[in-house]
Amino acid sequence: QRTFKSITDEMSISMTRTTRSPILCEAKDFVTGLYDAEGNMLEQTENLPILSFSLGPVCKHLIRYFEGDIHPGDVIFHNDVFSMGNQNNDVAAFKPIFLGEQLIGWAATKGHMADIGGAVKGGYNPNATEVFQEALRIPPVKVYERGKLRKDVWDLIFANIRLQIVQEDMRAEIGACTVGERRLKALVEKVGLTRFLAHKEHIFDSTE
């Protein structure tokens, strides 16, 4: 359990040191988390309490959405408020974690982006009467597939966002997920998959 916590803390440190926007690197308006293969929360580091449970429900939605089409090296973006997102500006990156061919968990990061398209810079439009006037909606979409950048998808998203800094911050999110992936794989390789799964269930039982 403490190792899970150290991993999400390390992901948070990675975000703090690699993001460009002061919303993230100074205000720390982001969350980092680890989830099991079914999307159940193993641990989160909430830099702002309002983000405490903002990733788990989305992770389960992604698992259903991409059922049978989740692979090592995939990276998925999401912000859609109609599929478990909390607000348009909070954009998440999710990365599945595999041991060989077996999905063992997910690493995820969500942060408040400096712009997310829509009618006004920054994403807060007091004159909006519908979500389409507020921001770019991003339902679950793969920006990396099997480790390869989907340049067409990436360019489509960021052609609708004003600030270059947002691309850099989303790369930082992907980097933090990679930190989580690397550390969780190392843990499972150290203790073995059977022991990892047993301890995970014990933690869930203790939490209940």
Secondary structure, DSSP 8 states (H G I E B T S, - for coil): -HHHHHHHHHHHHHHHHH--SHHHHTT--EEEEEEETTS-EEEEEESSGGGTTSSHHHHHHHHHHTTT---TT-EEEE--GGGT-S-TTEEEEEEEEEETTEEEEEEEEEEE-S---SSSTTS--TT-SSGGGT-----SEEEEETTEE-HHHHHHHHTT-S-HHHHHHHHHHHHHHHHHHHHHHHHHHHH-HHHHHHHHHHHHHHH-
